[in-house]
C-alpha cells in the first residue's frame, strides 16, 4: 500500500511539474483536437478544417460558419471581422491541420509588391495588403512585417486577433 501511495504522489508531482513548465498534452483523438488552441515557443496555433487544399505559408480566413468547428477558407472581399490563420505546411482538402494564428512566422506568401519592414498588414479586396504606416492598433491590421525576403515573401508577426477586411 505504501508503494502505491508513493507512486501516486510521484506521478502527481510529475503532472504538476509538466503543467508548471508549460507542457501541453495534445489529445490523441482527432475529434478532441478540433478547435483546440496550442501555444508553443511564443506562437499560437489552432486545429482547423481545410475546406480546400491549404498551401503552406499562405494566409487564410478562420471561419466558424454555422458549425462549432473552425475551418479555414480563402480570403475574400468584404468588410467582415476575421482572424487570419497560416499553415506552416500544406494541409490537404477536407482534412484537419494546425494553422498559426499568433507569433512570428517566416516566408509568408504575399502578392507581388514593395513590402516595407515595420508596416502593418491587413486584408483589402480579398488579398493581403500593406498599411500606409507602422501598426497603430487599427482594427484592420492582423500583423506587422518583420523582414522582407522578396517581392512575394515576408516575415510577419501575427497579432492573434480578428481584423476588419475592406472592399
N, C-alpha and C positions, 0 to 999 in steps of 0.2 A: 504494500500500500504506500509506503514511504517513497519507493522508486517512482510509482505512478504520480504522486503529488509533486515530486521533484521534477519529473519530466514535464508535467503540466505547467509548472512555474517557469521552466526554461523556455518552453515553446511560447508562453505568453510574453516573456521578456523579448524574445526574438521578434515576435509580431509587433510589439510596441516599438522596438528599435527600428524596424523596417518602415513603419509609419512616420516615426520621427525623422528618419533620413530622407523622406520624400519619395520612397519607392511606391510605385503604383501597380497593383496587380491587375493585369488585363484578363477579363473573363475568357474562358475557353470557348464558350458558346457564342456563335456569331450573332444570334438574336439578342443576347445580353449586351453586346458591344454597340448595337445600333443607337446612334445619338450620343455615345459616350465621348466625353472630352478628356483628353490626356495631356498632361504637361510634362515636358522633358527638355532639359537644358535651356530654360528660358523661352521655350516655344510652346504653343498650344495647338492641338490637333483635334479634329472631330471625325468620328467614324460615320461616313455618309454614303448614300447610294448614288451611283453614277447613272443618270438616265440615258446618257450617250457615252461613248468612249471618252475618257478624260486624259488629255495629253499632259505629260509631265511638265511641271513648272509653268503652266498656263492658268491664268485666273478664271474662276467660275463663280457663279452666284449660288450661295447657300439658300435653299428654298425649302420651307416646311410643307408647302402645298396644303392639301386637305387631310394629310395623314399626320401621325405623331412621329414619323421617321424623317430625318433630314435627308435631303437629296441635293445634288449639285446639277445645275443646268447652265447652259451657255449664257453669257452676258447679253442683256437685251436693252433696247431703248425703253425709256420711261422713267418718270420721277417716282421711283419706288425706293424704299429703305431696305437695303440688303447687306448681308455680311459677305465678304469675299473669301473664298476658300481655294487653296492652291495645292495640288498633289505634287509631292516630291518625285514620285514615279508614276508611270501610266496606270490608269485604272480601267479595266475592260468594261464595256457596256453591260448594263444590268447586273453589276456586282457592287459589293461594298468595299470601301477603302479608306485610308487615312488621308485627310486633307488639312493642311496647315492653315490656321486662322489668326495666329498672333506670333510675333517674333521675327528674327532675321531669317531671310530666305534669299539664296543666291541664284543668279541667272534666270530670272523670271522673264518669260516671253512677253514682249510688248510690241505695239505697232511701230513701224519704222519712223524714226524721228530724231530730233536733237534733245536728248534727255539730260537734265541738269541735276547734279547731286544736291541734296537737302531741299528739294522741291517736294511738295505734297503730290500724291496721285489719287485720282478719283475715276469715276465712270462717266463718260459723256457719249451720247449716241450709241450706247451699247459696246463701247471699247474703252480700254484703259487710257487715261489721258493725264497729262502733267498739269498741275495747277500753276498759276502765274507767280506764286511766291512760296516761301517756306511754309510748312504746315502751321496753321493758326487755330486749329481746333474746329475748323468748319465741318459741318456735318456731311459735306460732300467728299471728304478725304478718308481713304481707308489705309493709307500708309505713307511712307516717305522714302525717297530714293537715297540709298546709302553709297552706291557706286554705279558707274556706267561701264558696261563691258563692250557694247557695240550699239549700233543704231537700233537693234531689236532685242537687246538683253540688258536688264538692270538688276542690281541687288536692291532688295527692299527691306524695310522694317514694317511689318503688318501691325496695325493698331489693335486688331481683335475686337472691333466694334462695327456696328452697322453704319453704312454710309448711304447718302441720298444720291441716286443717279440723276442724270439730267438728260433732256432730249435736245 
